[in-house]
Amino acid sequence: MTAPTDPPVLPTASYAVTAATGHLGRLAVDALLRRGVPARNVFALVRQPDKAGDLADLGVGVREADYDRPDTLDPALEGIERLLLVSSPTVGNRLEQHTNVLRAADAADVGFVVYTSVLHADETELALAPEHAATEDVLQGSGMPFAVARNGWYVENYTGRLDEYLARGEIVGAAGDGRVSAATRADYAEAAVSLLTGDIADQQGYWELGGPAFSMTELAAAITEVTGMEVTYRDLSAEEYTDVLRSAGMDEDTAAFVTGLELSTARGELETDSPALENLLGRAPTSLRDAIRAARL
């Protein structure tokens, strides 16, 4: 799929972004405003409106919308024409929560839904994928026009641990030579807004999104180059890595889950050669080195 270089903005449309006080949702609201959508046509759907004062100060409409409370969702979606459904962070409850939102969107006659899923949701063994794939099925069955932004890993998953890597002088994992097509949250948010504001006929479908792929060895080399402090990658077996996580205080189930994510990386399940992210952005995604530099500021 390709997207128009400069997707047309529909200023008379009403746009809503769920989880708008979260990292991705807030960036999506900012991206809508940068695209020229009037603040009065943008609605931030949030669980706690009293924590969205900065959004209200921008002129954005703030509405209560709690994934776990369907009674908040119908009024939150009243009059909304295009909805960005940012996936819930609550692993294990996502399908029910997302279904609540989609039912309310259907009842409100929302004309287009963009959902943030995960890379290769319908075919990967990634532990996070089943709830996303099931949500995609609900969306498909709803009859509403939709686009699914299947996002790869956030670069921030790694740059957020930069101080730890630098202090230890190493990255420890069980990813082998597996490569990750990660991108910044800001790039994923901008891509989602490109889908949300574009021509619905062109944007519908499934978009595999990710930046230029890198291995953990390449990540360590990039950190070394940018910071001038040597960082290496130490690869462990799954059992060794699980032991490291447990010794750091992680409980058994969480350690097994995190190790499973490493093994998914090793199998190549977090890599894509799709150009969709660059096409939606109309530019190259933020480079790994630039993301590391920004994290050091």
Buried (B, 14 or more C-beta within 10 A) or exposed (E): BEBBEEBEBBEEBBBBBBBBBBBBBBBBBBBBBEBEBBBEBBBBBBBEBEEBEEBEEBEBBBBBBBBEEBEBBBEBBBEBBBBBBBBBEEEEEBBBBBBBBBBBBBEBEBBBBBBBBBBBBEEBEBBBBBBBBBBBEBBEEBEBBBBBBBBBBBBBEBBEEBEEBBEEEBBBBBBBEBBBBBBBBBBBBBBBBBBBBBEBEBBBEBBBBBBBBBBBBBBBBBBBEBBEEEBBBBBBEBEBBBBBBBEEEBEEEEBBBBBBBBBBBBBBBBBBEBEBBBBBBBEEBBBBEEBBBBBEE
